[in-house]
Amino acid sequence: MDAKTRPQTQRNTGIDLLRGLSILLVVLHHIGLRIPLRKTALLDVLPKKLLTALNFNGYEAVFIFFVISGFLITSNALRRSGSLASIDLRAFYARRFSRIAPCLLLLVAVLSVLHLAGAPDYVIDRPGQSLPRAIVAALGFHLNWYEGMTGYLPGNWDVLWSLSIEEVFYLGFPIVCLLTRRTWVLVPLLIALALSLPWTRAALAANEIWQEKAYLPGMAAIATGVLGALIVQRWRNATHGLVWLLGIAGAVGLYLVMFEGKLLWQTMRDGYGLVLTGSALCLVLASAWSRRGAWRGLSWLRSWGRLSYEIYLTHMFVVYGVVRIYKAMGGDIAHGYLWYLPALPLCWLLGKGLERWISTPAERWLRERMLAGRGATAAVQGATL
C-alpha cells in the first residue's frame, strides 16, 4: 500500500467501527422496545445498566451518524474539489441522488404494497395520516415534520425521519458553500449551528415527537461533522498524544451519554447533546489522524458500518418478523434475549443482500449516466447512514 492510499484506509477503519457500533445500537434499540434485555434472564448475570445501555441508545446513535455523515461527505467533497467554494453542484447532487434514491424508492414501494395488502405492522391507520401523504413526506424529505404533526408512523416508515434531516441539509449545504465563498465566513456559521443544539431542542419541548425529530438539532450534529472535515483538511496530521487524548475524551463522553445519561441530563439538561456530538467528533478526528491499521477481531463490526444505510432502511422487517414469531411461541420474556441471536445476523444479511443486488449496482449505473465525463466510474464511496 502506498503512502497516498494509506491514510484513507486507516481513516475509514475507525470510522467504520463507529458507524458499525451506531447501527448496532439502533437495531438493539428497536428490538429492545419490544423485548427488553433488562427483563430477561440476562439480568441475573449482567448489570442492569449495561442491558439498558444496549437497548436504549438508538436515538443517540443516530446523532453519531449525523456527525459521521457530515465528516465523510464534506471530506469527499474537499478531496474532489479542493475547497468547498469549488463544489460542483451537479456532481454533488448526482452523487447524493444515486446513493439515496434507489434504496429509498424501493423501500417506499414495498411499504406501500404491504399497507395496501393490510399486512400487520405496516398499515398506516392513525387519524390524520394516509398512505399518499406518507409517500409524499418520505420522498419530499419532511417525514420528520409529518410525524411531529400527526404522530408516529409504522416502524419501517418511522426510520426515514433521520434521512429527511440529512437530505434537507445536503440540499442547501453546497449552495451555502458557493454563496459564502470563504472558509472564514462559512466556519462561524457552522459553529453557531453546531452549538445551537441544546437551545433548538429545548425550544421544542411542547411537542415530544417534533423535539426528537426536528431539523435544526439534527443539522447541528451534521455541522459538527463538517467542521471536523475542515479541521482535518487544515491540519492533516496530529501528534500521537493528541490522537490518544481525543480517543479517550470521545470514549469517556460516549460512556457518560450512554451509561450515565440520567445523571448527565439532570446536570446539563439539553446540553447533553453537545457532549454527544462533541464526543463523536473527538472519535472521528482520532480515527482520521490515527496511524493504526485494522482492528483485529472487529471486522464484523466494520462490515455493519459499511452496510449502515442498507441495514438502517431494512432492519425493521427483521425486527417485526422475529417479534411476531417470539409472541406466537409464547413470548417467554425470561428467554427473550435468545431472539436477538437470529435477529442480528438476519439484519446484516438483509442489508448485505440489498447492498449487493440493488444499492451498489444502481448507484454505479446512475453515476455513470448522470456524471458522464466526470470520473463517475470511480469506486463508490459509502458516505451516509
C-alpha positions as CSV (number, residue, x, y, z in Angstrom):
1,M,0.0,0.0,0.0
2,D,1.5,3.3,-1.0
3,A,1.6,6.5,1.2
4,K,-1.1,8.1,-0.9
5,T,-3.8,5.5,-0.1
6,R,-2.8,4.5,3.4
7,P,-4.3,7.5,5.3
8,Q,-7.7,7.0,3.7
9,T,-7.8,3.3,4.5
10,Q,-6.8,3.9,8.1
11,R,-9.3,6.7,8.5
12,N,-12.1,4.5,7.3
13,T,-11.2,1.7,9.7
14,G,-12.0,3.7,12.8
15,I,-15.0,5.5,11.3
16,D,-16.5,2.2,10.0
17,L,-16.2,0.8,13.5
18,L,-18.0,3.9,14.9
19,R,-20.7,3.5,12.2
20,G,-21.0,-0.2,13.0
21,L,-21.5,0.5,16.7
22,S,-24.1,3.1,15.9
23,I,-26.2,1.0,13.6
24,L,-25.9,-1.9,16.0
25,L,-27.3,0.3,18.8
26,V,-30.2,1.3,16.5
27,V,-31.1,-2.3,15.8
28,L,-30.7,-3.3,19.5
29,H,-33.0,-0.3,20.4
30,H,-35.8,-1.4,18.1
31,I,-35.6,-5.0,19.3
32,G,-35.4,-3.8,22.9
33,L,-38.5,-1.7,22.7
34,R,-40.3,-5.0,22.1
35,I,-38.1,-7.5,24.0
36,P,-36.2,-5.5,26.7
37,L,-33.0,-7.2,27.7
38,R,-33.3,-5.9,31.3
39,K,-36.4,-8.1,31.7
40,T,-34.8,-11.3,30.5
41,A,-32.7,-13.8,32.4
42,L,-29.6,-11.9,31.4
43,L,-30.3,-9.6,34.3
44,D,-29.0,-12.4,36.6
45,V,-25.6,-12.3,35.1
46,L,-25.1,-8.8,33.6
47,P,-25.6,-5.4,35.1
48,K,-28.9,-3.7,34.5
49,K,-27.1,-0.5,33.5
50,L,-25.3,-2.4,30.7
51,L,-28.5,-4.0,29.4
52,T,-30.3,-0.7,29.5
53,A,-27.5,1.0,27.6
54,L,-27.6,-1.7,24.9
55,N,-31.3,-1.2,24.3
56,F,-32.0,2.5,24.8
57,N,-29.3,4.5,23.0
58,G,-30.7,4.2,19.5
59,Y,-31.7,7.9,19.3
60,E,-28.2,8.9,20.4
61,A,-26.7,6.6,17.8
62,V,-28.5,8.5,15.1
63,F,-26.8,11.7,16.2
64,I,-23.5,9.9,16.0
65,F,-24.4,9.0,12.4
66,F,-25.2,12.7,11.7
67,V,-21.7,13.7,12.8
68,I,-20.0,10.9,10.8
69,S,-22.2,11.8,7.7
70,G,-21.1,15.5,7.9
71,F,-17.5,14.5,8.1
72,L,-17.4,11.9,5.4
73,I,-19.5,13.8,2.8
74,T,-17.5,17.0,3.4
75,S,-14.2,15.1,3.2
76,N,-15.2,13.6,-0.1
77,A,-16.2,17.0,-1.4
78,L,-12.9,18.5,-0.4
79,R,-11.0,15.7,-1.9
80,R,-12.8,16.1,-5.2
81,S,-13.0,19.9,-5.4
82,G,-10.1,21.1,-3.3
83,S,-12.3,23.5,-1.4
84,L,-16.0,23.9,-0.5
85,A,-16.1,27.1,-2.6
86,S,-15.4,25.0,-5.7
87,I,-18.1,22.3,-5.2
88,D,-19.6,21.1,-8.4
89,L,-23.4,21.3,-7.8
90,R,-24.4,18.9,-10.4
91,A,-21.8,16.3,-9.3
92,F,-22.7,16.7,-5.6
93,Y,-26.4,16.3,-6.1
94,A,-25.9,13.4,-8.6
95,R,-23.9,11.5,-6.1
96,R,-26.4,12.1,-3.3
97,F,-29.3,11.0,-5.6
98,S,-27.5,7.9,-6.8
99,R,-26.7,6.9,-3.3
100,I,-30.0,7.6,-1.6
101,A,-32.7,7.2,-4.2
102,P,-32.6,3.5,-5.3
103,C,-33.0,2.0,-1.8
104,L,-35.4,4.7,-0.7
105,L,-37.7,4.3,-3.7
106,L,-37.6,0.5,-3.3
107,L,-38.5,0.8,0.4
108,V,-41.4,3.1,-0.2
109,A,-42.7,0.9,-2.9
110,V,-42.5,-2.2,-0.7
111,L,-44.1,-0.5,2.3
112,S,-46.9,0.8,0.1
113,V,-47.7,-2.7,-1.1
114,L,-47.7,-4.0,2.4
115,H,-50.0,-1.2,3.6
116,L,-52.5,-1.9,0.7
117,A,-52.3,-5.6,1.5
118,G,-53.3,-4.9,5.1
119,A,-50.2,-6.5,6.5
120,P,-50.0,-6.2,10.3
121,D,-47.3,-3.8,11.5
122,Y,-47.3,-2.0,8.1
123,V,-50.8,-0.4,7.9
124,I,-50.9,3.4,8.3
125,D,-54.1,3.8,10.4
126,R,-53.5,6.7,12.7
127,P,-56.1,9.5,12.4
128,G,-54.9,12.3,10.1
129,Q,-52.4,10.0,8.3
130,S,-52.7,8.3,4.9
131,L,-50.5,6.4,2.5
132,P,-50.3,9.1,-0.2
133,R,-49.3,11.7,2.4
134,A,-46.7,9.4,3.9
135,I,-45.2,8.8,0.5
136,V,-45.0,12.5,-0.2
137,A,-43.4,13.1,3.2
138,A,-40.8,10.3,2.7
139,L,-39.8,11.4,-0.8
140,G,-40.1,15.1,0.0
141,F,-37.8,14.8,3.0
142,H,-40.2,16.0,5.6
143,L,-41.4,12.8,7.1
144,N,-39.9,14.0,10.4
145,W,-42.2,17.1,10.3
146,Y,-45.2,14.9,9.3
147,E,-44.7,12.6,12.3
148,G,-44.3,15.6,14.5
149,M,-47.7,17.0,13.4
150,T,-49.6,13.7,13.2
151,G,-47.9,11.1,15.4
152,Y,-45.6,8.1,14.8
153,L,-45.9,6.1,11.5
154,P,-45.3,2.4,11.5
155,G,-41.7,1.5,12.3
156,N,-40.4,0.9,8.7
157,W,-41.7,4.4,7.8
158,D,-40.5,6.0,11.0
159,V,-36.8,5.3,10.4
160,L,-36.9,7.8,7.5
161,W,-37.1,10.8,9.9
162,S,-33.3,11.0,10.0
163,L,-33.0,10.8,6.3
164,S,-35.3,13.8,5.9
165,I,-32.9,15.8,8.1
166,E,-29.8,14.7,6.3
167,E,-31.1,15.3,2.8
168,V,-32.6,18.8,3.5
169,F,-29.2,19.7,5.0
170,Y,-27.3,18.5,1.9
171,L,-29.7,20.2,-0.5
172,G,-28.7,23.5,1.0
173,F,-25.1,22.8,2.0
174,P,-23.4,23.2,-1.3
175,I,-25.3,26.3,-2.2
176,V,-24.3,27.9,1.1
177,C,-20.7,26.9,0.4
178,L,-20.8,28.6,-3.0
179,L,-22.5,31.7,-1.6
180,T,-20.2,32.3,1.3
181,R,-17.1,31.5,-0.9
182,R,-14.7,31.9,2.1
183,T,-13.9,29.4,4.8
184,W,-13.7,32.2,7.4
185,V,-17.3,33.1,6.5
186,L,-18.6,29.6,6.5
187,V,-16.9,28.3,9.7
188,P,-18.6,30.8,12.1
189,L,-22.0,29.8,10.6
190,L,-21.2,26.1,11.1
191,I,-20.0,26.7,14.7
192,A,-23.2,28.7,15.5
193,L,-25.3,25.9,14.1
194,A,-23.3,23.2,15.9
195,L,-23.6,24.9,19.2
196,S,-27.3,25.7,18.8
197,L,-28.3,22.1,19.6
198,P,-29.3,22.5,23.2
199,W,-31.4,25.6,22.5
200,T,-33.1,24.3,19.4
201,R,-34.1,21.1,21.3
202,A,-35.3,23.0,24.4
203,A,-37.4,25.3,22.3
204,L,-39.5,22.4,21.1
205,A,-40.3,20.8,24.4
206,A,-44.0,21.2,23.9
207,N,-44.0,18.6,21.2
208,E,-42.1,15.5,22.2
209,I,-42.0,13.9,18.7
210,W,-41.0,17.0,16.9
211,Q,-38.4,17.8,19.6
212,E,-36.7,14.5,18.8
213,K,-37.0,14.7,15.1
214,A,-36.8,18.4,14.2
215,Y,-34.4,19.7,11.5
216,L,-32.2,22.1,13.5
217,P,-30.9,19.7,16.2
218,G,-30.0,17.1,13.7
219,M,-28.4,19.6,11.4
220,A,-26.3,20.9,14.3
221,A,-24.8,17.4,14.6
222,I,-24.1,17.3,10.9
223,A,-22.5,20.7,11.0
224,T,-20.2,19.3,13.8
225,G,-19.0,16.7,11.3
226,V,-18.5,19.3,8.6
227,L,-16.3,21.2,11.0
228,G,-14.3,18.1,11.7
229,A,-13.6,17.6,8.0
230,L,-12.4,21.2,7.7
231,I,-10.1,20.7,10.7
232,V,-8.6,17.6,9.1
233,Q,-8.1,19.5,5.8
234,R,-6.3,22.3,7.7
235,W,-4.2,20.1,9.9
236,R,-3.6,16.8,8.0
237,N,-1.5,15.3,10.8
238,A,-1.7,15.2,14.6
239,T,0.7,14.0,17.3
240,H,0.2,10.6,18.7
241,G,-0.5,12.1,22.1
242,L,-3.3,14.3,20.7
243,V,-4.9,11.3,18.9
244,W,-4.9,9.3,22.2
245,L,-6.3,12.3,24.0
246,L,-9.2,12.7,21.5
247,G,-9.9,9.0,21.6
248,I,-10.1,8.9,25.4
249,A,-12.2,12.1,25.6
250,G,-14.6,10.7,22.9
251,A,-14.9,7.3,24.7
252,V,-15.5,8.9,28.1
253,G,-18.1,11.3,26.6
254,L,-20.0,8.5,24.9
255,Y,-19.8,6.4,28.1
256,L,-21.4,9.3,30.1
257,V,-24.1,9.7,27.5
258,M,-25.0,6.0,27.1
259,F,-24.4,4.8,30.7
260,E,-24.9,7.9,32.8
261,G,-27.5,9.6,30.7
262,K,-29.9,10.3,33.6
263,L,-27.2,12.0,35.6
264,L,-26.0,13.9,32.6
265,W,-29.5,15.1,31.9
266,Q,-30.0,16.2,35.5
267,T,-26.8,18.3,35.4
268,M,-26.9,19.6,31.8
269,R,-30.4,19.1,30.5
270,D,-30.4,19.5,26.7
271,G,-26.7,20.4,26.9
272,Y,-26.0,16.6,27.0
273,G,-26.5,16.8,23.2
274,L,-23.3,18.8,22.9
275,V,-21.5,16.1,25.0
276,L,-22.8,13.5,22.5
277,T,-21.8,15.4,19.3
278,G,-18.5,16.6,20.8
279,S,-17.6,13.1,21.8
280,A,-18.5,11.7,18.4
281,L,-16.3,14.5,16.8
282,C,-13.4,13.5,19.0
283,L,-13.6,9.9,17.9
284,V,-13.9,10.9,14.3
285,L,-10.9,13.1,14.4
286,A,-8.9,10.4,16.3
287,S,-9.8,8.0,13.5
288,A,-8.9,10.5,10.8
289,W,-5.4,11.1,12.3
290,S,-4.7,7.6,13.6
291,R,-1.8,5.6,12.3
292,R,-3.5,2.4,13.4
293,G,-4.4,-0.2,10.8
294,A,-7.1,-2.9,11.0
295,W,-8.6,-3.7,14.4
296,R,-8.3,-7.4,14.9
297,G,-11.4,-9.3,15.7
298,L,-13.7,-6.4,14.8
299,S,-14.1,-6.9,11.0
300,W,-17.7,-7.9,11.6
301,L,-18.5,-4.6,13.2
302,R,-16.8,-2.7,10.4
303,S,-19.0,-4.6,7.9
304,W,-22.0,-3.4,9.8
305,G,-20.6,0.1,9.4
306,R,-20.1,-0.2,5.7
307,L,-23.7,-1.5,5.3
308,S,-25.2,1.0,7.8
309,Y,-27.5,2.7,5.2
310,E,-28.9,-0.6,3.9
311,I,-29.3,-2.1,7.4
312,Y,-30.9,1.1,8.7
313,L,-33.6,1.1,6.0
314,T,-34.4,-2.6,6.2
315,H,-33.8,-3.8,9.8
316,M,-37.4,-3.2,10.9
317,F,-38.6,-6.0,8.6
318,V,-36.5,-8.4,10.6
319,V,-37.5,-6.9,13.9
320,Y,-41.2,-7.2,13.2
321,G,-40.8,-10.7,11.9
322,V,-38.8,-12.0,14.8
323,V,-41.0,-10.3,17.4
324,R,-44.2,-11.9,15.8
325,I,-42.6,-15.3,15.9
326,Y,-41.5,-14.7,19.5
327,K,-45.0,-13.8,20.6
328,A,-46.6,-16.7,18.6
329,M,-44.3,-19.1,20.5
330,G,-45.4,-17.8,23.9
331,G,-43.4,-14.7,24.4
332,D,-41.3,-16.0,27.3
333,I,-39.6,-12.8,28.4
334,A,-37.0,-14.7,30.5
335,H,-35.5,-16.2,27.4
336,G,-36.3,-13.2,25.2
337,Y,-32.6,-12.5,24.8
338,L,-32.3,-15.6,22.6
339,W,-34.3,-13.9,19.9
340,Y,-31.5,-11.4,19.4
341,L,-29.3,-14.2,18.2
342,P,-31.2,-14.8,14.9
343,A,-32.3,-11.1,14.6
344,L,-28.9,-9.5,14.4
345,P,-27.4,-11.7,11.7
346,L,-30.6,-11.6,9.7
347,C,-30.5,-7.8,9.8
348,W,-26.9,-7.9,8.4
349,L,-27.8,-10.5,5.7
350,L,-30.8,-8.4,4.5
351,G,-28.6,-5.3,4.4
352,K,-25.9,-7.1,2.6
353,G,-28.3,-8.5,0.0
354,L,-29.7,-5.1,-0.6
355,E,-26.2,-3.6,-1.0
356,R,-25.0,-6.3,-3.3
357,W,-28.0,-6.7,-5.6
358,I,-29.7,-3.2,-5.5
359,S,-27.7,-0.4,-3.8
360,T,-24.3,-0.7,-5.3
361,P,-25.3,-1.7,-8.9
362,A,-28.0,1.0,-9.1
363,E,-25.6,3.6,-7.7
364,R,-22.9,2.8,-10.2
365,W,-25.4,2.7,-13.1
366,L,-26.9,6.1,-12.1
367,R,-23.5,7.8,-11.6
368,E,-22.2,6.5,-15.0
369,R,-25.1,8.3,-16.7
370,M,-25.5,11.3,-14.5
371,L,-21.8,12.1,-14.3
372,A,-20.7,11.1,-17.8
373,G,-17.2,12.5,-18.4
374,R,-16.7,13.4,-14.7
375,G,-15.0,10.3,-13.5
376,A,-18.2,8.6,-12.5
377,T,-16.7,5.2,-12.7
378,A,-14.5,5.8,-9.6
379,A,-15.1,3.5,-6.7
380,V,-18.3,4.0,-4.9
381,Q,-17.9,5.8,-1.6
382,G,-20.5,4.8,1.0
383,A,-20.8,8.1,2.9
384,T,-24.3,8.0,4.5
385,L,-26.3,6.3,7.3
